[in-house]
């Protein structure tokens, strides 16, 4: 038997040509996969880059050791999240931004480890896509209630896979994108195997074909679930964008000016309605923080709001900060009726850590003194927000809450025929954050088959139909009033009915795959240690 030829070490002085460049190829590919994934997100309409990113990630991770999978996953997280979350450091500097990216990238690293593990299994793209969704689900829950920003589904508002949001929500939509991307890599691998062996590798080719065809055909089959038909009539809605005096955190110093801007723009809309220049709305929606002066404790603020609501003459939802003498602050939406004043409230249930409240304040202060800009913490509400506005049940999810599946779904299961996502993005200037959030709201519209209205202090405000299409949209930092007649719907999509179950099923699939890998590895170790027969 001819012994294998094993190359020895290079002679002294002989250069190790190509060794380090080759070692950098896969780390570079992992980083590039993250960058390509970032480029697939709004405001760029490049949703189709996401499957390509997963194809590149598949090449990077397939067959790698677990330690390498963790490292490559971390690099992918950095390439993706560093640019995606740049807006988080817009006003408070790079430290919070880099800290958030590092923590979130560790979740992507753990996901990369899991993907590398399951690539050893038959039909590995299915297991790998499930592991990715499970990783997203984990970071959407921990720590401090989680941070779902950057879910793959949120970059697919213009994509062919969007109808799948109505089938199983963001987990199924994200699973389809990842599965298609991993399947694309498997198709390339099958082609290379054929070229090398001269034979058609049936198993890899079948896996690749199914991994790409199933998401595409599934999305096509789900298309009938996406509809803009009015099941419960229509409503004419107005979204007010009053604008802010200046960009950044310091706009809060001119709270009265922000309130006056929204009151003034509402009064202007009332004048346009009276002159026949605009349709009369059935109700009006103001943004989050449109009155940072507590109208229950500040007579001037109450009068300004009341005057504007009397002028327009219809129910109006006002975003206010309530400041009780003791206890936590409240980020509250107030239903204001003409001639009656405030009649109902909704307190934001998922307040933003490090933005609306500071966990571990004394520790965080050691790294960033800007922590004390949040001098008094906000507290969470407990009740689902659904207002009856002139006979229309409107669900409420305040700004950051729209990133969480449960926060939007709750409003629909409690009878909402239309969803409002009042927001305040002035802190983040002209960054991509507002467009990322708008895409998120578009996905929610399809997921629950509801019109979604997004009033924002400084933009971008929008009115979104149940198919995810935007019928009205404002410009950044421009006062505006968006008015449109929109369909009201009461039917529940499969995603709404199923709730967390699709995500739970995919998480179980991921755990099953990882368990299978562990069993196989244990059996292999036993086989190696068994005495020769």
Backbone torsions as a table, in degrees:
resi	resn	phi	psi	omega
1	UNK	NA	130.1	-178.3
2	UNK	-77.4	123.6	-179.9
3	UNK	-67.5	151.4	176.8
4	UNK	-66.1	139.2	177.1
5	UNK	-83.2	116.5	180.0
6	UNK	-108.3	118.1	-178.3
7	UNK	-64.9	135.6	178.1
8	UNK	-86.2	178.6	179.4
9	UNK	-66.4	152.6	179.7
10	UNK	-64.8	151.0	176.5
11	UNK	-62.2	154.4	-179.2
12	UNK	-58.5	130.2	-179.8
13	UNK	90.0	-10.4	179.0
14	UNK	-79.4	128.3	-177.8
15	UNK	-70.4	143.8	176.3
16	UNK	-86.1	75.7	-170.9
17	UNK	-65.4	131.9	173.3
18	UNK	75.6	-0.6	-175.2
19	UNK	-66.1	-53.3	-177.5
20	UNK	-70.3	-41.6	175.2
21	UNK	-55.8	-39.9	179.2
22	UNK	-66.3	-36.6	179.4
23	UNK	-66.5	-25.4	-177.5
24	UNK	-87.6	-8.3	-175.1
25	UNK	-63.8	-52.1	-176.9
26	UNK	-68.8	-43.8	173.7
27	UNK	-57.4	-40.1	177.5
28	UNK	-64.2	-39.1	178.3
29	UNK	-66.0	-38.6	178.1
30	UNK	-62.6	-44.4	177.9
31	UNK	-63.9	-42.1	179.7
32	UNK	-63.8	-37.6	177.8
33	UNK	-58.8	-40.7	177.6
34	UNK	-65.6	-41.6	179.1
35	UNK	-63.5	-43.2	178.8
36	UNK	-63.6	-37.9	177.3
37	UNK	-63.0	-42.3	175.8
38	UNK	-59.5	-43.5	-177.7
39	UNK	-65.7	-17.6	178.2
40	UNK	-78.5	-9.0	-176.7
41	UNK	-92.2	155.4	177.3
42	UNK	-59.8	155.4	11.5
43	UNK	-82.0	3.5	178.4
44	UNK	-79.2	132.6	178.9
45	UNK	-85.9	48.6	-173.5
46	UNK	-110.6	43.7	-176.9
47	UNK	-54.6	-30.4	-176.5
48	UNK	-69.4	-11.0	175.8
49	UNK	-71.3	-24.0	-176.9
50	UNK	-61.0	-48.4	176.0
51	UNK	-60.2	-35.4	177.7
52	UNK	-64.6	-37.8	177.5
53	UNK	-62.3	-41.9	179.3
54	UNK	-70.0	-32.1	175.0
55	UNK	-62.9	-44.2	178.2
56	UNK	-65.2	-39.1	177.7
57	UNK	-65.4	-36.8	177.2
58	UNK	-61.3	-43.7	177.2
59	UNK	-62.7	-37.2	-178.1
60	UNK	-68.1	-39.1	-169.4
61	UNK	-100.1	-21.0	-172.7
62	UNK	-62.8	124.2	177.4
63	UNK	77.0	4.9	-179.1
64	UNK	-78.1	157.8	172.8
65	UNK	-68.1	159.5	-176.4
66	UNK	-61.6	-40.3	-179.9
67	UNK	-62.9	-41.3	177.2
68	UNK	-65.9	-39.1	177.7
69	UNK	-59.9	-40.2	178.3
70	UNK	-63.9	-47.0	-178.7
71	UNK	-65.3	-44.3	178.9
72	UNK	-65.5	-37.8	176.7
73	UNK	-62.3	-38.9	178.4
74	UNK	-63.5	-42.0	178.4
75	UNK	-64.4	-39.9	176.1
76	UNK	-61.8	-42.5	177.7
77	UNK	-60.1	-42.4	178.8
78	UNK	-64.2	-46.0	-179.5
79	UNK	-62.0	-31.8	-179.2
80	UNK	-83.6	-51.5	-167.7
81	UNK	-86.4	-27.5	177.8
82	UNK	-56.9	-52.4	177.6
83	UNK	-75.3	-33.4	-176.6
84	UNK	-64.3	-38.1	-174.1
85	UNK	-103.1	19.7	-179.8
86	UNK	-56.9	-29.0	-178.1
87	UNK	-64.4	-21.8	-178.2
88	UNK	-68.8	-19.2	177.5
89	UNK	-104.3	14.2	-174.1
90	UNK	-58.1	-41.3	-175.0
91	UNK	-115.3	-19.5	-174.6
92	UNK	-110.9	9.3	174.5
93	UNK	90.6	177.1	-171.8
94	UNK	-76.4	-21.0	-173.3
95	UNK	-62.1	-51.6	178.2
96	UNK	-61.6	-38.8	178.7
97	UNK	-60.4	-51.0	-178.0
98	UNK	-66.8	-36.3	178.2
99	UNK	-64.6	-44.6	179.2
100	UNK	-63.0	-45.1	-179.2
101	UNK	-62.3	-40.1	-179.6
102	UNK	-63.6	-46.8	-179.7
103	UNK	-63.2	-46.0	-178.7
104	UNK	-67.8	-32.9	178.8
105	UNK	-68.6	-27.1	175.3
106	UNK	-65.3	-34.7	174.6
107	UNK	-65.3	-41.8	177.7
108	UNK	-65.5	-35.0	176.9
109	UNK	-61.8	-46.3	177.8
110	UNK	-61.9	-37.6	176.7
111	UNK	-64.6	-41.2	177.3
112	UNK	-60.5	-39.4	176.1
113	UNK	-60.0	-46.3	179.8
114	UNK	-63.8	-40.3	178.6
115	UNK	-64.2	-44.6	178.2
116	UNK	-57.8	-38.4	-179.2
117	UNK	-65.1	-47.1	-173.5
118	UNK	-79.3	-9.8	176.3
119	UNK	-67.0	-9.3	176.6
120	UNK	-81.9	-6.7	-175.3
121	UNK	-94.5	157.2	170.2
122	UNK	-61.7	149.6	-178.6
123	UNK	52.9	43.1	-172.4
124	UNK	-60.0	-30.5	179.5
125	UNK	-57.5	-34.4	179.0
126	UNK	-64.6	-48.2	-179.8
127	UNK	-64.6	-40.7	-177.3
128	UNK	-65.5	-41.3	178.7
129	UNK	-64.8	-38.1	177.3
130	UNK	-65.2	-39.6	177.5
131	UNK	-62.3	-40.8	179.2
132	UNK	-60.9	-45.4	180.0
133	UNK	-64.3	-38.9	177.7
134	UNK	-62.9	-38.6	177.1
135	UNK	-64.4	-40.8	176.0
136	UNK	-62.9	-41.3	179.9
137	UNK	-62.9	-36.5	179.5
138	UNK	-67.6	-47.3	-177.8
139	UNK	-74.3	-12.0	173.4
140	UNK	-80.9	-2.1	-175.9
141	UNK	-124.4	-27.0	-178.3
142	UNK	-137.7	152.3	-10.2
143	UNK	-85.4	172.5	176.3
144	UNK	53.9	40.3	178.9
145	UNK	86.7	-2.0	174.1
146	UNK	88.7	170.6	-179.7
147	UNK	-145.2	91.3	-174.0
148	UNK	-79.0	-3.7	-176.6
149	UNK	-55.2	133.2	-178.9
150	UNK	94.3	8.0	169.9
151	UNK	-56.1	138.9	-177.4
152	UNK	-56.2	-35.6	-179.0
153	UNK	-58.9	-32.0	-175.3
154	UNK	-73.1	-8.3	175.3
155	UNK	-98.8	8.3	-171.8
156	UNK	-113.2	23.4	-176.5
157	UNK	-64.2	-24.2	178.6
158	UNK	-107.3	7.6	-171.3
159	UNK	-91.5	165.6	-178.9
160	UNK	-71.3	-18.9	-178.0
161	UNK	-85.0	-6.0	-172.6
162	UNK	-52.6	-40.3	-179.7
163	UNK	-56.3	-22.9	178.9
164	UNK	-65.8	-17.2	174.9
165	UNK	-61.4	-32.6	179.1
166	UNK	-75.3	-16.7	-179.6
167	UNK	-84.8	-49.3	-175.5
168	UNK	-144.5	21.6	176.1
169	UNK	72.7	-163.2	-177.3
170	UNK	-63.6	-32.2	178.2
171	UNK	-63.1	-44.0	-179.3
172	UNK	-69.1	-39.2	177.9
173	UNK	-62.8	-46.5	178.0
174	UNK	-64.2	-38.9	178.0
175	UNK	-59.9	-42.5	-178.8
176	UNK	-62.8	-42.7	-179.4
177	UNK	-64.5	-47.9	-178.8
178	UNK	-64.2	-41.9	-179.7
179	UNK	-62.1	-43.6	179.5
180	UNK	-62.8	-41.9	-179.8
181	UNK	-65.9	-45.7	177.2
182	UNK	-63.8	-37.7	176.8
183	UNK	-64.6	-35.0	177.4
184	UNK	-62.6	-43.4	176.9
185	UNK	-63.9	-40.5	179.8
186	UNK	-62.9	-33.6	176.5
187	UNK	-65.8	-41.9	177.6
188	UNK	-63.5	-41.2	179.7
189	UNK	-64.2	-40.8	178.7
190	UNK	-62.6	-39.3	178.6
191	UNK	-64.6	-38.9	178.8
192	UNK	-68.5	-37.9	177.3
193	UNK	-63.1	-39.9	178.6
194	UNK	-65.1	-40.7	-179.8
195	UNK	-65.0	-37.4	-177.7
196	UNK	-74.9	-36.6	-173.9
197	UNK	-103.6	-17.5	-176.9
198	UNK	79.1	2.1	179.3
199	UNK	-117.7	155.7	179.5
200	UNK	-84.8	114.2	-179.7
201	UNK	-78.5	98.8	-170.1
202	UNK	-64.1	-45.4	-175.8
203	UNK	-62.8	-52.6	178.2
204	UNK	-60.3	-36.9	-179.4
205	UNK	-66.5	-40.4	178.6
206	UNK	-65.8	-43.0	178.0
207	UNK	-60.9	-44.3	-179.8
208	UNK	-62.5	-45.9	-177.5
209	UNK	-62.4	-46.1	-179.1
210	UNK	-66.6	-37.7	-178.0
211	UNK	-65.6	-29.0	178.3
212	UNK	-91.7	-38.4	-175.4
213	UNK	-74.3	-37.8	-176.7
214	UNK	-61.0	-48.3	177.7
215	UNK	-62.2	-40.8	-177.9
216	UNK	-67.1	-47.6	179.4
217	UNK	-68.7	-33.6	176.2
218	UNK	-62.6	-41.7	178.0
219	UNK	-65.2	-39.3	177.7
220	UNK	-64.7	-41.0	179.4
221	UNK	-67.1	-28.6	-179.0
222	UNK	-81.9	-9.4	-175.9
223	UNK	-53.9	-39.7	179.1
224	UNK	-61.4	-18.6	177.4
225	UNK	-72.8	-15.9	-177.5
226	UNK	-96.2	115.3	-175.0
227	UNK	-145.9	149.1	174.3
228	UNK	-111.2	12.4	-179.6
229	UNK	-65.1	142.8	179.0
230	UNK	-85.5	107.9	179.8
231	UNK	-84.7	-27.7	-177.6
232	UNK	-127.4	40.1	-178.7
233	UNK	79.7	-162.0	-179.1
234	UNK	-130.6	166.5	173.9
235	UNK	-139.2	144.6	174.2
236	UNK	-98.8	119.0	-172.5
237	UNK	-117.9	148.1	175.2
238	UNK	-123.7	132.7	175.5
239	UNK	-112.6	123.5	-176.3
240	UNK	-97.9	129.3	171.9
241	UNK	-119.5	100.0	-175.0
242	UNK	-82.4	-20.9	-176.3
243	UNK	77.4	169.3	-177.2
244	UNK	-122.7	158.3	-177.7
245	UNK	-64.9	-37.0	-179.8
246	UNK	-156.0	165.2	-176.0
247	UNK	-77.7	164.2	169.8
248	UNK	87.8	-177.1	-177.3
249	UNK	-63.1	-30.4	-174.0
250	UNK	-72.2	-4.1	176.2
251	UNK	-62.4	-22.1	179.3
252	UNK	-63.9	-22.5	179.1
253	UNK	-67.8	-17.3	178.6
254	UNK	-115.4	51.8	-175.5
255	UNK	-60.1	-38.4	-178.8
256	UNK	-66.4	-35.7	178.9
257	UNK	-65.5	-37.8	177.8
258	UNK	-63.3	-45.8	177.8
259	UNK	-60.7	-46.2	-179.5
260	UNK	-62.0	-36.8	178.5
261	UNK	-60.7	-42.3	-178.4
262	UNK	-74.1	-37.7	176.0
263	UNK	-64.1	-43.7	-178.7
264	UNK	-63.8	-42.3	-178.6
265	UNK	-69.4	-31.1	175.5
266	UNK	-68.0	-42.5	177.5
267	UNK	-64.5	-35.7	176.3
268	UNK	-66.0	-39.3	176.0
269	UNK	-62.1	-40.9	178.1
270	UNK	-60.2	-40.4	178.2
271	UNK	-66.4	-38.5	178.4
272	UNK	-66.0	-37.8	176.6
273	UNK	-63.2	-45.4	-179.1
274	UNK	-63.4	-31.9	-179.1
275	UNK	-87.6	0.3	-179.2
276	UNK	78.4	13.1	-179.2
277	UNK	-86.6	-17.1	-179.2
278	UNK	-142.2	149.5	177.1
279	UNK	-69.5	146.2	177.6
280	UNK	-74.7	121.4	-179.7
281	UNK	-76.2	154.9	172.4
282	UNK	-80.0	-28.1	174.9
283	UNK	-159.5	162.1	-175.3
284	UNK	-124.0	141.3	-179.8
285	UNK	-120.3	121.4	173.1
286	UNK	-96.0	162.2	-178.4
287	UNK	-79.2	171.0	165.8
288	UNK	-57.0	141.9	176.9
289	UNK	61.9	20.9	176.0
290	UNK	-70.2	-20.1	169.8
291	UNK	-134.3	92.6	175.3
292	UNK	-78.9	-2.4	170.3
293	UNK	-90.8	124.7	-177.6
294	UNK	-64.2	111.5	-177.6
295	UNK	-70.0	-15.5	177.1
296	UNK	-80.1	-20.2	-177.3
297	UNK	-117.0	-10.1	-176.2
298	UNK	-120.4	102.6	-176.9
299	UNK	-58.7	-36.4	-179.6
300	UNK	-64.3	-42.6	178.8
301	UNK	-64.6	-42.4	179.7
302	UNK	-61.0	-42.0	-178.9
303	UNK	-66.5	-40.9	-179.9
304	UNK	-63.0	-43.4	179.1
305	UNK	-66.6	-45.5	-176.4
306	UNK	-62.5	-38.7	179.8
307	UNK	-64.5	-43.2	-179.6
308	UNK	-66.5	-40.4	-179.3
309	UNK	-68.5	-39.2	176.2
310	UNK	-64.0	-35.8	-179.5
311	UNK	-64.9	-44.8	-178.7
312	UNK	-79.6	-28.3	171.2
313	UNK	75.8	19.7	179.8
314	UNK	-137.7	161.4	178.4
315	UNK	-56.4	140.8	-177.3
316	UNK	-134.3	135.9	176.2
317	UNK	-99.9	123.1	-174.8
318	UNK	-113.8	130.0	174.4
319	UNK	-85.7	119.1	-174.4
320	UNK	-132.6	156.2	170.9
321	UNK	-104.7	117.9	179.5
322	UNK	-94.5	133.9	-172.7
323	UNK	-123.9	75.4	177.0
324	UNK	-62.0	155.6	-176.9
325	UNK	-61.9	-32.7	178.1
326	UNK	-128.8	161.6	178.2
327	UNK	84.0	-168.3	-175.4
328	UNK	-83.7	160.2	173.4
329	UNK	-72.9	166.8	177.9
330	UNK	-131.3	127.6	171.5
331	UNK	-89.6	104.1	-163.9
332	UNK	-123.3	142.1	168.1
333	UNK	-103.5	130.3	-174.9
334	UNK	-115.2	126.1	173.4
335	UNK	-83.1	116.9	-174.5
336	UNK	-114.4	119.8	-178.9
337	UNK	-101.9	138.8	178.1
338	UNK	-63.5	128.9	-179.9
339	UNK	83.7	-12.2	-178.8
340	UNK	-119.5	-24.8	-178.8
341	UNK	82.5	-154.7	-177.7
342	UNK	-70.3	130.9	-178.5
343	UNK	-124.0	-15.0	179.9
344	UNK	-157.6	156.1	179.2
345	UNK	-138.1	154.9	171.1
346	UNK	-133.1	121.9	176.7
347	UNK	-93.7	128.6	178.2
348	UNK	-50.8	127.5	-173.5
349	UNK	-88.4	-32.4	-179.1
350	UNK	-113.6	89.8	179.9
351	UNK	-78.2	150.3	-170.1
352	UNK	-84.2	119.8	176.7
353	UNK	-64.7	141.3	-179.2
354	UNK	68.0	2.9	174.7
355	UNK	-121.6	-50.5	178.4
356	UNK	-105.5	-18.7	170.6
357	UNK	-149.7	156.0	-175.1
358	UNK	-114.9	105.2	172.1
359	UNK	-69.8	146.3	176.3
360	UNK	49.0	52.4	-171.8
361	UNK	-55.3	-44.3	-176.3
362	UNK	-65.0	-34.2	178.7
363	UNK	-73.3	-45.1	-178.5
364	UNK	-62.6	-34.4	-178.6
365	UNK	-61.5	-27.2	179.1
366	UNK	-64.5	-25.8	-176.0
367	UNK	-102.9	-24.3	-176.8
368	UNK	-155.5	115.3	-178.3
369	UNK	-72.9	-13.4	178.0
370	UNK	-66.0	-9.2	178.8
371	UNK	-57.0	-29.9	-176.3
372	UNK	-80.6	0.5	169.5
373	UNK	-64.6	-31.2	172.3
374	UNK	-90.6	84.6	-172.1
375	UNK	-78.6	-22.1	-178.9
376	UNK	-139.1	125.7	-174.4
377	UNK	-72.0	149.2	168.8
378	UNK	-88.1	148.8	176.4
379	UNK	-110.8	153.3	-178.0
380	UNK	-82.7	149.0	170.2
381	UNK	-82.9	176.7	-177.0
382	UNK	-126.9	-15.2	-174.2
383	UNK	-100.5	143.2	174.8
384	UNK	-66.6	138.5	-176.8
385	UNK	-94.1	108.0	172.2
386	UNK	-139.2	116.9	178.0
387	UNK	-103.5	145.4	170.8
388	UNK	-94.7	105.1	-177.3
389	UNK	-110.0	103.8	179.6
390	UNK	53.0	39.3	177.2
391	UNK	91.3	-3.5	178.2
392	UNK	-107.1	125.2	177.9
393	UNK	-83.6	116.3	-173.7
394	UNK	-112.5	121.7	176.8
395	UNK	-83.8	146.1	-173.5
396	UNK	-123.6	126.3	172.5
397	UNK	-134.6	112.9	-171.2
398	UNK	-84.5	112.2	169.5
399	UNK	49.0	-104.9	-175.6
400	UNK	-54.9	-27.5	-178.3
401	UNK	-63.0	-26.9	-177.8
402	UNK	-63.6	-17.2	178.2
403	UNK	-75.7	-15.1	-174.5
404	UNK	-103.3	125.1	-175.7
405	UNK	-54.5	-46.5	-173.5
406	UNK	-66.2	-34.3	-173.3
407	UNK	-66.8	-35.0	178.8
408	UNK	-82.9	-42.5	-177.9
409	UNK	-59.9	-39.4	-179.5
410	UNK	-53.7	-39.6	-176.6
411	UNK	-67.2	-35.8	-178.6
412	UNK	-73.3	-41.9	178.7
413	UNK	-68.7	-16.7	175.1
414	UNK	-96.2	16.0	168.7
415	UNK	102.7	7.4	-178.7
416	UNK	-66.2	133.1	175.0
417	UNK	-97.8	-11.1	-178.9
418	UNK	-153.9	149.3	-178.3
419	UNK	-117.2	138.2	173.6
420	UNK	-117.7	135.5	177.3
421	UNK	-123.0	76.1	178.2
422	UNK	-66.8	134.6	-172.2
423	UNK	-140.1	162.8	175.4
424	UNK	-136.0	104.5	-177.2
425	UNK	-109.2	11.6	-175.3
426	UNK	-60.8	-31.5	179.9
427	UNK	-58.5	-29.0	-170.7
428	UNK	-100.0	11.1	172.3
429	UNK	57.1	-135.9	-176.6
430	UNK	-102.0	28.2	179.7
431	UNK	-74.1	178.3	-179.5
432	UNK	-77.1	-4.7	-174.6
433	UNK	-54.7	-46.5	-174.3
434	UNK	-64.6	-32.4	178.4
435	UNK	-76.2	-34.0	173.8
436	UNK	-62.2	-41.8	-179.7
437	UNK	-69.4	-37.7	177.6
438	UNK	-61.6	-42.4	177.4
439	UNK	-62.2	-39.5	176.9
440	UNK	-58.2	-44.2	179.9
441	UNK	-66.4	-33.8	177.0
442	UNK	-65.8	-39.7	176.6
443	UNK	-64.2	-40.7	178.6
444	UNK	-62.5	-35.9	178.9
445	UNK	-59.7	-44.6	179.4
446	UNK	-71.6	-40.5	-177.9
447	UNK	-55.5	-40.7	-175.3
448	UNK	-113.2	4.0	179.5
449	UNK	53.0	53.1	179.5
450	UNK	-133.2	146.2	165.7
451	UNK	-63.5	136.5	177.7
452	UNK	-121.0	125.0	178.7
453	UNK	-109.1	130.0	-174.4
454	UNK	-122.1	90.1	173.7
455	UNK	-85.3	127.3	-176.0
456	UNK	-127.2	140.0	-177.5
457	UNK	-54.4	-46.8	-173.0
458	UNK	-119.4	3.0	-179.3
459	UNK	99.0	162.3	2.5
460	UNK	-88.9	122.2	172.4
461	UNK	-85.6	154.0	-176.9
462	UNK	-160.0	156.7	169.9
463	UNK	-119.7	120.8	-170.5
464	UNK	-117.3	129.7	178.2
465	UNK	-78.8	166.4	-177.8
466	UNK	-63.7	-11.3	175.8
467	UNK	-94.5	7.3	179.6
468	UNK	88.3	-4.5	179.6
469	UNK	-76.7	141.3	-179.3
470	UNK	-96.1	119.9	-179.1
471	UNK	-99.1	-22.9	175.4
472	UNK	-140.5	137.9	179.4
473	UNK	-151.1	136.8	179.4
474	UNK	-93.6	173.5	172.3
475	UNK	-99.4	159.8	178.9
476	UNK	-65.8	139.6	172.1
477	UNK	53.3	44.6	177.1
478	UNK	-136.7	122.3	176.7
479	UNK	-58.7	140.2	-176.9
480	UNK	-161.3	161.8	171.8
481	UNK	-136.4	113.5	179.9
482	UNK	-93.7	126.1	-178.7
483	UNK	-127.2	131.5	178.1
484	UNK	-156.6	148.7	170.7
485	UNK	-88.7	125.1	-172.3
486	UNK	-127.3	155.0	178.9
487	UNK	-76.8	145.5	173.1
488	UNK	-107.4	135.5	-175.8
489	UNK	-132.4	147.5	-178.7
490	UNK	-123.6	-14.1	-179.7
491	UNK	-68.3	153.9	-178.7
492	UNK	-107.6	130.4	176.3
493	UNK	-72.8	162.5	173.0
494	UNK	-55.7	-36.3	179.0
495	UNK	-61.5	-42.3	179.5
496	UNK	-66.6	-43.1	-178.7
497	UNK	-67.0	-41.3	-174.0
498	UNK	-78.6	-27.8	177.8
499	UNK	61.2	-122.9	-174.1
500	UNK	-82.2	-7.7	-172.6
501	UNK	-62.9	-41.4	176.5
502	UNK	-59.3	-41.3	178.2
503	UNK	-65.4	-40.5	178.4
504	UNK	-63.2	-39.5	179.5
505	UNK	-65.0	-41.8	178.7
506	UNK	-68.4	-36.5	175.9
507	UNK	-64.4	-40.5	177.3
508	UNK	-64.0	-39.0	177.0
509	UNK	-61.7	-43.2	178.9
510	UNK	-62.6	-45.7	179.2
511	UNK	-64.3	-37.6	177.0
512	UNK	-62.0	-43.3	177.8
513	UNK	-63.1	-44.2	178.6
514	UNK	-65.0	-36.9	176.3
515	UNK	-64.8	-40.0	177.8
516	UNK	-61.3	-43.6	178.0
517	UNK	-59.8	-44.2	-179.2
518	UNK	-62.6	-41.1	179.5
519	UNK	-64.9	-43.2	179.7
520	UNK	-64.1	-40.5	179.9
521	UNK	-65.3	-39.9	179.0
522	UNK	-65.3	-41.9	178.3
523	UNK	-63.8	-38.4	179.2
524	UNK	-65.2	-39.4	178.4
525	UNK	-64.6	-41.0	178.1
526	UNK	-63.3	-38.9	179.5
527	UNK	-65.0	-36.3	-179.5
528	UNK	-72.1	-31.5	-176.8
529	UNK	-91.1	-8.7	-179.5
530	UNK	-67.2	142.6	179.5
531	UNK	-67.0	145.7	178.2
532	UNK	-63.6	136.1	-179.5
533	UNK	-86.5	NA	NA
